[in-house]
Amino acid sequence: MADDLQFSWELSGVGGATYRIADGASEHQAHVGYCTDALADLLYAMTGLYGNSSGERVSFDLEPMEMRWLLRRQGANVAITVFEFPDGATSWGSPDETGGTLSWSSTQPRSVLGHMVMEAAETVLRDHGEDGYLEQWMRHPFPVAALQDLRRLHQRNDGCRHERCRNDLEH
């Protein structure tokens, strides 16, 4: 299944982004708003999975809905569970598995998930640059430090064999 994992993050208009995650069996996508620093939050959640954290939580604002990702470490894997809450204003702080509807789930190697999230963020940076990202996302600058942290941890801990990661390690 790990070879089937796909993840993308694309800016869509001013103040919005669309993400898509698929694992070969099913897929999930959502359009998130700029009220939160969504891409940075996802990158920092991924970096947390390389430390002592057994799990991370990321909330995306869908105005008015909330999409909540739970990322739980299971050895070398990560269980990804995505819940949709009908009203983000009232769901903040609510228990993860109550009040929300399960939208998608999968278990993937952390190395594969980390790589896919890192590559998606790098594509956004390559396509828009820091200035273009801020112009479209408006409230938050591109999360350069979060991307650098994830890249460093992924390279150090996962022994990535992808061409781009090998080139980054050599320079």
C-alpha positions as CSV (number, residue, x, y, z in Angstrom):
1,M,0.0,0.0,0.0
2,A,2.8,2.4,0.7
3,D,3.7,2.6,-2.9
4,D,0.2,3.8,-3.6
5,L,0.2,6.8,-1.2
6,Q,-0.3,10.1,-2.9
7,F,-0.5,13.6,-1.3
8,S,-0.8,17.0,-2.9
9,W,-1.3,20.5,-1.6
10,E,-2.3,23.2,-4.1
11,L,-3.1,26.9,-3.5
12,S,-6.5,27.6,-5.0
13,G,-7.4,31.2,-5.4
14,V,-6.8,33.8,-2.7
15,G,-6.9,32.4,0.8
16,G,-7.5,28.8,0.0
17,A,-5.8,25.5,-0.7
18,T,-6.9,22.1,-1.7
19,Y,-5.3,19.0,-0.4
20,R,-5.7,15.4,-1.7
21,I,-4.6,12.2,0.0
22,A,-5.1,8.8,-1.5
23,D,-3.8,5.3,-0.7
24,G,-4.8,3.1,-3.6
25,A,-8.0,2.0,-1.9
26,S,-9.6,5.3,-1.3
27,E,-9.0,9.0,-1.4
28,H,-10.0,12.2,0.5
29,Q,-9.7,15.8,-0.5
30,A,-10.8,19.1,1.1
31,H,-10.5,22.8,0.4
32,V,-9.0,24.6,3.4
33,G,-9.1,28.3,4.3
34,Y,-6.4,30.7,5.4
35,C,-7.8,31.3,8.9
36,T,-5.2,28.9,10.2
37,D,-1.6,28.3,9.2
38,A,-2.7,25.0,7.7
39,L,0.4,23.9,5.8
40,A,2.8,24.9,8.6
41,D,0.5,23.0,11.1
42,L,0.7,19.9,8.9
43,L,4.5,20.1,8.5
44,Y,5.0,20.6,12.3
45,A,2.7,17.7,13.1
46,M,4.8,15.5,10.8
47,T,8.0,16.7,12.5
48,G,6.5,15.8,15.8
49,L,6.2,12.2,14.7
50,Y,10.0,12.0,14.4
51,G,10.4,12.9,18.1
52,N,8.9,11.5,21.3
53,S,5.3,12.2,20.3
54,S,3.0,9.1,19.9
55,G,0.5,11.2,18.0
56,E,-0.3,14.6,16.5
57,R,-3.5,16.4,15.7
58,V,-4.0,18.9,12.9
59,S,-7.1,21.0,12.4
60,F,-8.0,22.6,9.1
61,D,-10.6,25.3,8.8
62,L,-13.1,24.6,6.0
63,E,-15.3,27.6,7.0
64,P,-17.6,26.7,8.7
65,M,-16.5,23.1,9.0
66,E,-13.4,21.7,10.6
67,M,-11.3,18.8,9.1
68,R,-9.2,17.2,11.8
69,W,-6.3,14.8,11.1
70,L,-5.1,12.5,13.8
71,L,-1.7,11.0,13.2
72,R,-0.8,8.2,15.5
73,R,2.5,6.4,15.5
74,Q,2.4,2.6,15.4
75,G,6.0,1.5,15.3
76,A,7.4,2.6,11.9
77,N,3.9,3.4,10.7
78,V,1.5,6.2,11.1
79,A,-2.3,5.7,11.4
80,I,-4.0,8.6,9.6
81,T,-7.5,9.2,10.6
82,V,-9.5,12.2,9.2
83,F,-12.7,13.5,10.8
84,E,-15.0,16.1,9.6
85,F,-16.9,18.3,12.1
86,P,-19.9,20.3,10.9
87,D,-19.0,23.5,12.8
88,G,-15.4,24.4,13.4
89,A,-16.4,27.2,15.9
90,T,-18.0,24.6,18.2
91,S,-15.8,21.6,17.6
92,W,-12.4,23.1,18.8
93,G,-11.4,21.2,21.9
94,S,-14.0,18.4,21.5
95,P,-12.8,14.8,21.7
96,D,-11.4,13.6,18.4
97,E,-13.7,10.6,17.8
98,T,-17.0,12.2,19.0
99,G,-19.0,14.7,17.2
100,G,-17.1,14.2,13.9
101,T,-17.7,12.0,11.0
102,L,-14.9,9.7,9.8
103,S,-13.9,10.9,6.3
104,W,-10.8,8.8,5.6
105,S,-8.2,6.6,7.2
106,S,-5.1,4.7,6.3
107,T,-2.0,3.4,7.8
108,Q,1.3,4.2,6.1
109,P,5.0,4.0,6.8
110,R,6.1,7.3,8.5
111,S,9.0,7.5,6.0
112,V,6.5,7.5,3.0
113,L,4.0,9.9,4.6
114,G,6.8,12.2,5.7
115,H,8.3,12.2,2.2
116,M,5.0,12.8,0.5
117,V,4.1,15.8,2.8
118,M,7.6,17.2,2.3
119,E,7.4,16.9,-1.5
120,A,4.0,18.5,-1.6
121,A,5.2,21.5,0.4
122,E,8.3,21.8,-1.8
123,T,6.1,21.8,-4.9
124,V,4.1,24.7,-3.5
125,L,7.3,26.6,-2.7
126,R,8.8,25.9,-6.2
127,D,5.5,26.8,-8.0
128,H,4.8,30.0,-6.0
129,G,7.9,31.1,-4.2
130,E,7.7,32.7,-0.7
131,D,6.3,36.0,-2.0
132,G,3.7,34.3,-4.2
133,Y,2.6,32.1,-1.4
134,L,2.1,35.0,1.0
135,E,0.2,36.9,-1.7
136,Q,-2.2,34.0,-2.2
137,W,-2.4,32.6,1.4
138,M,-2.4,36.2,2.8
139,R,-2.3,35.7,6.6
140,H,0.8,33.5,6.9
141,P,4.2,33.3,5.2
142,F,5.4,30.1,3.6
143,P,6.6,27.8,6.5
144,V,10.2,27.6,5.5
145,A,11.5,26.6,8.9
146,A,8.9,23.8,9.2
147,L,9.8,22.4,5.8
148,Q,13.5,22.5,6.6
149,D,12.9,20.7,9.9
150,L,10.8,18.0,8.2
151,R,13.4,17.6,5.4
152,R,16.3,17.3,8.0
153,L,14.4,14.7,10.1
154,H,13.2,12.7,7.1
155,Q,16.7,12.5,5.7
156,R,18.3,11.7,9.0
157,N,15.8,9.1,10.2
158,D,14.3,7.5,7.1
159,G,17.3,6.9,4.9
160,C,15.3,8.1,1.9
161,R,16.3,6.6,-1.4
162,H,14.4,9.1,-3.6
163,E,16.7,11.1,-6.0
164,R,15.8,14.5,-4.5
165,C,16.6,13.4,-0.9
166,R,19.9,11.9,-1.9
167,N,20.9,15.1,-3.8
168,D,19.9,17.2,-0.7
169,L,22.1,15.0,1.5
170,E,25.1,15.4,-0.8
171,H,25.0,19.2,-0.7
